[in-house]
């Protein structure tokens, strides 16, 4: 048996399980969206012709993009500090950075209710310091959702980037400095190109996680800041519109896959070797 056939034979059971328990449910969900008597694409036409549904879609994409940008920025800085820290301090810094991941998403999101509420910690501090005269309404806003999302996904970004940044030899940055490169030029021409694979992977994970999130938008956004995850739950579990829920799920799948393809293409352009 040739090595290629042997590899296919070894991977066949796992591939079969993936197709059976992941591929078929997704395909069956997508198939239900094309069975409308009005036409195979009538559900999608209704979705994209609805001003409310498009508002929910654009809001979700906006929150996901902003969360991704902030998480990449904060995660890169944190990962760089961790990667360049001494060996003893590095372990402690990694534990501190990823410690929030040990707590459930619902618990971490619920904690922001205590922080951002009108009688919460932040409002109490602002009132005590005299910066505000009355409590601010920070809950059930897009900003509250973004803040909580960033808190949720920055540790994931740090984990993705630490290994990549540790693999960048310090000799390269020192050599660039010795040749007269400024810190900005060293970052732009040496560090950033080598960190592209980690940045792309982390950005995709954060974007897809933010775009498909349910618990955080439900707790901190509510009905006023509905996103695709909460909209999907509403259509399926409140109005029992399973076909409409399947259409929403299909749109989310397409957006997620498109994001992965676009980010992969960007990674290959920025770092042809990695691609």
C-alpha positions in Angstrom: 0.0 0.0 0.0 1.3 3.4 -1.0 1.9 6.0 1.7 -0.9 8.2 0.4 -3.4 5.3 0.5 -2.2 4.4 4.0 -2.7 8.0 5.2 -6.2 8.0 3.8 -7.0 4.6 5.4 -5.8 5.9 8.8 -7.8 9.1 8.6 -11.0 7.6 7.2 -12.6 6.8 10.5 -12.1 10.3 11.9 -13.2 11.8 8.6 -16.3 9.6 8.6 -17.2 10.7 12.2 -16.7 14.4 11.2 -19.0 14.0 8.2 -21.6 12.1 10.2 -21.8 14.3 13.3 -20.8 17.6 11.8 -21.2 17.7 8.1 -24.7 16.1 7.8 -26.4 18.2 10.5 -25.1 21.4 8.9 -26.1 20.2 5.4 -29.6 19.2 6.6 -30.0 22.6 8.3 -29.0 24.4 5.1 -31.3 22.2 3.0 -34.4 23.2 5.0 -33.8 26.8 3.9 -34.4 25.9 0.2 -37.7 24.1 0.7 -40.0 27.1 0.8 -42.9 26.8 -1.7 -42.4 30.4 -2.7 -39.0 29.5 -4.2 -35.7 28.0 -3.1 -34.2 31.4 -2.3 -37.3 33.1 -0.8 -36.1 32.8 2.8 -32.8 34.5 1.9 -34.7 37.2 0.0 -36.9 37.8 3.0 -33.8 38.0 5.2 -31.9 40.5 3.1 -35.0 42.6 2.3 -35.8 43.0 6.0 -34.4 46.2 7.5 -34.5 44.8 11.0 -32.6 41.6 10.1 -30.0 43.5 8.2 -29.5 45.9 11.2 -28.9 42.8 13.4 -26.4 41.4 10.9 -24.5 44.7 10.5 -24.5 45.3 14.3 -23.1 41.8 14.8 -20.4 42.3 12.2 -19.5 45.7 13.7 -19.2 44.3 17.2 -17.1 41.4 15.9 -14.7 43.6 13.9 -14.2 46.1 16.8 -13.7 43.3 19.3 -11.2 41.7 16.9 -9.2 44.9 16.4 -9.0 45.7 20.1 -8.2 42.1 21.0 -5.4 41.9 18.5 -3.9 45.1 19.8 -4.1 44.2 23.5 -3.2 40.6 22.9 -0.1 41.4 20.8 1.2 43.8 23.5 0.5 41.3 26.2 2.0 38.3 24.3 5.1 40.3 23.4 5.7 41.1 27.1 5.1 37.5 28.1 7.4 36.2 25.3 10.3 38.4 26.3 9.9 37.9 30.0 12.4 35.8 32.0 11.6 32.1 32.3 10.4 32.3 35.9 8.2 35.3 35.3 6.9 33.9 32.0 5.0 31.1 33.6 3.3 33.4 36.1 2.4 35.9 33.4 0.9 33.2 31.2 -1.2 31.9 34.1 -2.4 35.4 34.9 -3.2 36.1 31.2 -5.3 32.9 30.7 -6.8 32.6 34.2 -10.2 34.0 33.0 -10.5 31.0 30.7 -10.8 28.8 33.7 -14.2 30.5 34.4 -17.3 29.8 32.3 -18.5 32.3 29.7 -21.8 32.9 31.5 -20.1 33.6 34.8 -17.6 36.1 33.2 -20.4 37.8 31.3 -22.6 38.0 34.4 -19.7 39.6 36.3 -19.9 42.6 33.9 -23.6 43.1 35.0 -22.2 43.7 38.5 -19.5 46.0 37.2 -21.5 48.1 34.7 -24.9 48.2 36.4 -26.4 51.5 37.7 -25.6 50.3 41.2 -22.5 48.5 40.0 -18.8 48.9 41.0 -17.9 51.3 38.1 -20.8 53.7 38.7 -20.2 53.7 42.5 -16.6 54.6 41.9 -17.5 57.4 39.4 -20.0 58.8 41.9 -17.6 58.6 44.7 -14.9 60.4 42.7 -17.3 63.1 41.7 -16.8 62.5 38.0 -20.6 62.0 37.5 -23.6 63.4 39.3 -25.9 60.4 38.6 -25.4 56.8 37.6 -24.7 56.1 33.9 -26.8 53.6 31.8 -24.0 51.4 30.6 -25.8 48.1 30.4 -27.7 46.9 27.3 -25.5 49.0 25.0 -23.1 48.0 22.2 -20.2 49.3 24.2 -21.0 47.0 27.1 -21.1 44.0 24.7 -17.8 45.0 23.1 -16.0 45.4 26.5 -17.2 42.0 27.7 -16.2 40.4 24.4 -12.7 41.9 24.6 -12.4 40.5 28.1 -13.5 37.1 26.9 -11.2 36.8 23.8 -8.0 38.6 24.7 -6.7 35.6 26.7 -7.3 33.5 23.6 -5.4 36.0 21.5 -2.5 35.9 24.0 -2.3 32.1 23.9 -2.3 32.2 20.1 0.5 34.8 19.8 2.8 33.8 22.7 4.2 30.7 20.8 4.7 32.7 17.6 6.5 35.6 19.2 8.7 33.2 21.3 9.8 31.7 18.0 11.2 35.1 16.7 14.9 35.0 17.5 16.0 38.0 19.6 19.2 38.1 17.5 17.1 39.3 14.5 15.8 42.4 16.4 19.3 43.1 17.8 20.8 42.7 14.3 18.2 45.1 12.9 19.0 47.6 15.6 22.7 47.3 15.0 22.1 48.1 11.3 20.4 51.3 12.2 16.8 50.3 12.1 14.5 52.3 14.4 12.2 50.3 16.8 9.3 51.2 14.5 11.1 49.9 11.4 12.2 46.7 13.3 8.6 46.0 14.3 7.3 46.7 10.8 10.0 44.8 8.8 11.0 42.0 11.2 8.6 41.3 14.0 5.2 41.9 12.2 5.9 39.7 9.1 7.0 36.8 11.3 4.0 37.2 13.6 1.5 37.2 10.7 0.5 33.5 11.1 -0.4 33.9 14.8 -2.2 37.2 14.1 -4.3 35.7 11.4 -5.2 32.6 13.4 -6.0 34.7 16.5 -8.0 37.2 14.6 -10.1 34.5 12.9 -10.8 32.8 16.3 -11.8 36.1 17.9 -14.0 37.2 15.0 -15.8 33.9 14.6 -16.2 33.6 18.4 -17.6 37.2 18.6 -19.8 36.8 15.6 -21.5 33.6 16.8 -21.6 34.5 20.6 -24.9 34.1 22.4 -24.4 34.4 26.2 -22.6 37.7 26.3 -24.9 39.6 23.9 -28.0 38.1 25.6 -26.8 39.2 29.1 -25.3 42.6 28.3 -27.1 43.6 25.1 -30.6 42.1 25.6 -33.3 42.9 23.1 -32.1 46.4 22.5 -28.7 45.3 21.1 -29.8 42.0 19.5 -27.1 40.1 17.6 -27.2 37.1 15.3 -26.7 34.6 18.1 -29.6 35.9 20.2 -31.7 36.5 17.1 -31.2 32.8 16.1 -32.3 31.7 19.6 -35.3 33.9 19.5 -36.5 32.5 16.1 -35.9 28.9 17.1 -37.0 28.8 20.8 -39.5 31.7 21.1 -41.3 31.9 17.8 -40.5 28.3 16.8 -39.6 29.5 13.3 -37.2 26.7 12.5 -36.8 27.6 8.8 -36.1 31.2 9.7 -33.6 30.1 12.4 -31.9 27.8 9.8 -31.7 30.8 7.4 -30.0 32.8 10.1 -27.6 29.9 10.8 -26.8 29.6 7.1 -25.9 33.3 6.9 -23.7 33.0 9.9 -21.9 30.0 8.4 -21.3 31.8 5.1 -20.0 34.9 6.9 -17.7 32.8 9.0 -16.3 30.8 6.1 -15.8 33.9 4.0 -13.9 35.5 6.9 -11.6 32.5 7.1 -11.0 32.5 3.4 -10.3 36.2 3.3 -7.9 36.1 6.3 -6.1 33.1 4.8 -5.6 35.0 1.6 -4.3 38.0 3.5 -1.9 35.8 5.4 -0.5 34.4 2.2 0.1 37.8 0.8 1.8 39.2 3.9 3.8 36.0 4.5 4.1 33.9 1.4 6.4 31.4 3.2 3.8 30.7 5.9 1.0 30.5 3.4 
